[in-house]
Amino acid sequence: MPAEARTAVKLVCATCGQANRVPADRVGAGPKCGSCGDPLLSGKVAEFDGQTHDKAVRTDDLPLIIDYWAPWCGPCRMMAPEFAKAAKALAPGVRFAKINTEEFPQIAGRANIRGIPALILYHRGREVARLTGARPAADIEAFVRSKVQVRA
């Protein structure tokens, strides 16, 4: 048995917040949450609440990029479809999520968000890099690939 098959990847469910362990060799097979049954790696952008944000940042083993945005922000709304395209392109090796800074200002404050849209790339509990301003999907993909190794 290859070493990768024996290891597990920790992922937090965006729906219920439950931490899950997925065999590393099954990451691309559409794993579902053991608690609620929702997909863990759908290739779509998850919408986090404050608790899920904090737990996923601390727990997830896969790279996690979070879009800090607000509904009143024109550039944020313009970038949303591009962020979704990048999420689809980098799935299942990278998780994409967003958090509304208007609803969760304490999260934005702790993350030292000074302007939106702001993208922060996390990996295994720590911030790897950040990118500010509205960007096309290709720029987001290139940013992620330049900072972390992306699983196929």
C-alpha positions in Angstrom: 0.0 0.0 0.0 1.5 3.4 -1.0 2.2 5.8 1.8 -0.3 8.3 0.5 -3.1 5.7 0.8 -2.4 5.3 4.5 -2.5 9.0 5.3 -5.6 11.1 5.9 -6.5 14.7 5.0 -8.5 16.7 7.5 -11.3 18.8 6.1 -14.0 20.9 7.8 -17.5 20.6 6.4 -18.7 24.1 5.2 -22.3 23.1 5.9 -22.2 21.7 9.5 -18.6 22.6 10.7 -17.7 18.9 11.4 -14.1 18.0 11.0 -13.6 15.0 8.7 -10.7 12.7 7.9 -10.5 11.6 4.3 -8.0 9.1 3.0 -5.5 11.1 0.9 -6.0 8.8 -2.1 -9.8 9.5 -2.0 -9.6 13.3 -2.1 -10.5 13.3 -5.7 -13.4 10.8 -5.3 -16.0 13.3 -4.1 -15.8 12.7 -0.3 -18.8 13.6 1.8 -19.2 14.8 5.4 -19.6 11.9 7.8 -22.0 14.0 9.8 -24.4 15.7 7.4 -23.5 14.0 4.1 -22.8 17.2 2.1 -19.8 17.2 -0.3 -16.5 18.3 1.2 -14.8 19.1 -2.1 -17.5 20.1 -4.6 -15.4 22.6 -6.6 -17.7 25.3 -5.6 -17.1 28.3 -3.3 -18.3 27.6 0.2 -19.8 30.4 2.3 -18.3 30.4 5.8 -19.7 31.7 9.0 -17.3 32.8 11.8 -17.0 29.4 13.5 -16.5 27.5 10.3 -14.0 30.0 9.1 -11.8 29.7 12.2 -12.1 25.9 12.4 -11.3 25.4 8.7 -8.3 27.8 8.8 -6.9 25.8 11.8 -7.8 22.3 10.7 -7.8 21.9 6.9 -4.9 20.0 5.4 -5.6 21.2 1.9 -4.8 24.7 0.8 -7.7 27.0 1.6 -8.2 30.4 -0.1 -10.8 32.7 1.4 -12.4 35.7 -0.2 -13.1 38.4 2.3 -15.9 40.5 0.7 -19.1 42.5 1.4 -22.4 42.6 -0.6 -22.1 46.4 -1.1 -18.7 46.1 -2.7 -18.9 46.4 -6.5 -15.4 44.9 -7.2 -16.3 42.0 -4.8 -19.4 41.2 -6.8 -17.5 41.6 -10.1 -14.9 39.1 -8.9 -17.3 36.5 -7.5 -17.7 34.6 -10.9 -14.0 34.7 -11.5 -13.3 33.3 -8.0 -15.9 30.5 -8.8 -14.1 29.7 -12.0 -10.8 29.4 -10.2 -12.4 27.2 -7.6 -13.6 24.8 -10.3 -10.2 24.8 -12.0 -8.3 24.0 -8.9 -10.7 21.4 -7.4 -10.2 19.1 -5.6 -6.7 20.2 -4.6 -7.6 23.5 -3.2 -10.7 24.6 -1.2 -12.3 28.0 -1.9 -14.5 29.8 0.5 -15.8 33.3 1.2 -16.8 35.2 4.3 -18.9 38.3 4.4 -16.9 41.0 6.3 -20.1 42.9 7.0 -21.7 40.0 8.9 -18.4 39.0 10.6 -16.4 42.1 11.2 -14.5 40.4 14.0 -13.1 37.9 11.6 -12.0 40.7 9.2 -10.4 42.5 12.1 -8.4 39.4 13.2 -7.3 38.8 9.6 -6.2 42.4 9.4 -8.3 43.1 6.3 -7.8 46.7 5.3 -9.7 46.6 2.0 -11.9 44.3 0.0 -11.9 42.1 -1.9 -9.0 40.5 -0.2 -7.9 36.9 -0.8 -5.9 35.0 1.9 -4.4 31.6 1.2 -4.0 29.4 4.2 -2.3 26.0 4.5 -2.2 23.8 7.5 -3.2 26.5 10.0 -1.1 29.4 8.8 -1.4 32.2 6.3 0.7 31.6 3.3 0.0 34.7 1.3 -2.6 37.4 0.4 -3.8 39.1 -2.7 -5.9 42.3 -2.8 -8.3 43.7 -5.4 -10.6 42.1 -7.9 -8.7 39.6 -10.1 -9.6 37.4 -13.1 -9.7 33.6 -12.5 -6.3 33.1 -14.3 -4.6 35.5 -11.8 -6.2 33.7 -8.8 -5.1 30.3 -10.1 -1.6 31.5 -10.8 -1.3 33.1 -7.4 -2.4 29.8 -5.7 -0.1 27.7 -7.8 2.9 30.0 -7.1 2.4 29.7 -3.3 1.4 26.1 -2.6 1.7 22.7 -4.3 -1.7 21.8 -5.8 -2.9 18.2 -5.7 -4.3 16.8 -8.9 
